């Protein structure tokens, strides 16, 4: 704990090098991952829905079936990453999903769309929890919230940059004889294949093999991580959480999975249906938007969300991660999203949705610093994958249920009330699990002094 109180020069330089060398590249991988995953949300209101004759429920099912494919192989994929190393496994995942994503360029009907979305989930299985696990194995717990916050910036920035990019690509209608939405699929899939090849040579599995660290920096990281893991191993053994079976039977892991379910339910309800909701402004408010107008409007909530994410994680790092860093945003998001239903203009509606997006993205990276406090090794690989699996179930449920309820009720009132309910449930569960294990934490919750936090 002394390093947290008096960070040494070696600690500062080691963390800075990891932040500069690894985090931007893994974040870029996440950027491409999320863009490929949500590309259908831009395609559907810009030609794909009409060309494939999709109802809202069919589009919701196509969006959500991705997560069923992901769930099938998520835990085995993360175990393979633990066994074979992040460099090989993350590179393999990226190339595979890039190839599947490329095939969307030629999809002809809803059935083919379902199959490709399912296969895309299979191909991507394990990427996100694998990236979280990889980064967690490079920094001690007290720096983890900051590192995961920098990594998580890629998700809102995917929409900030990706929505206008998707709009511009859709505007290339006729290129190679393809409809605009097909052109978009063609060009957003290629970076995944390229980055997968680069990742094979660029990523390094552990600090001991990093030649860009000095011997002192390598020794410090290895020593800190070994000490931390030894504590967690001993900590787990007293509570039967030290192995694969224990991680699967851990009540804390399952409650955290439910907390994550609520956040992801809101995240993907917005991600997949916000472009469609914005498209509906034209009929609802009598406005007219071009493809690029809709793309820029879609991006609006995510730029403030990226800023809030950055400063929220810095606050959690400097002052110590607390329950309210996760539960507080969940309450704000849960209460704000239904309010969007009663706004009288596109501007007011998007403003309220922006508050919801800020809430979701503020909580997510802080949340992911929690599981690694009490899990290590194979238990961490399985526990993190299990929690993320719950998120993928939420991704399927929010996508399909939102579309189905919209078709059934004729609007988004009931679907968005449901989003609010799940986010408030996440807040309640986070407070409950934190109170239950208040005296049962591994090191790493100590706040950093200002110099170290920077």
Secondary structure, 3 states (H helix, E strand, C coil): CHHHHCCCHHHHHHHHHHHHHHHHHHHHHHHHHHHHHHHHHHHHHHHHHHHCCCCHHHHHHHHHHHHHHHHHHHHHHHHHHHHHCHHHHHHHHHHHHHHHHHHHHHCCCHHHHHHHHHHHHHHHCCHHHHHHHHHHCCCCHHHHHHHHHHHHHHHHHHHHHHHHHHHHHHCCCCHHHCCHHHHHHHHHHHHHHHHHHHHHHHCCCCHHHCCCCCHHHHHHHHHHHHHHHHHHHHHHHHCCCCCHHHHHHCHHHHHHHHHHHHHHHHHHHHHHHHHHHHHHHHHHHCCCCCHHHHHHHHHHHHHHHHHHHHHHHHHHHHHCCCCHHHHHHHHHHHHHHHHHHHCCCHHHHHHHHHHHHHHHHHHHHHHCCCHHHCCCHHHHHHHHHHHHHHHHHHHHHHHHHHHHHHHHHCCCHHHHHHHHHHHHHHHHHHHHHHHHCCCCCCCCCCCCCHHHHC
